[in-house]
């Protein structure tokens, strides 16, 4: 949860795909539901990295 809160507090004016998604999630569902959704997303990413033994590779931002 702390990581998800840090993500939201550091959004600023970023316009990458994830930042836009997180910002719209806060607008649509509210701050705390967005925190839970981001924490769940981070947990799924961590599980996938551990399960499949691959390094996490962030895709290039949409131009």
Secondary structure as UniProt FT lines:
FT   HELIX           2..9
FT   TURN            12..13
FT   HELIX           17..29
FT   HELIX           31..52
//
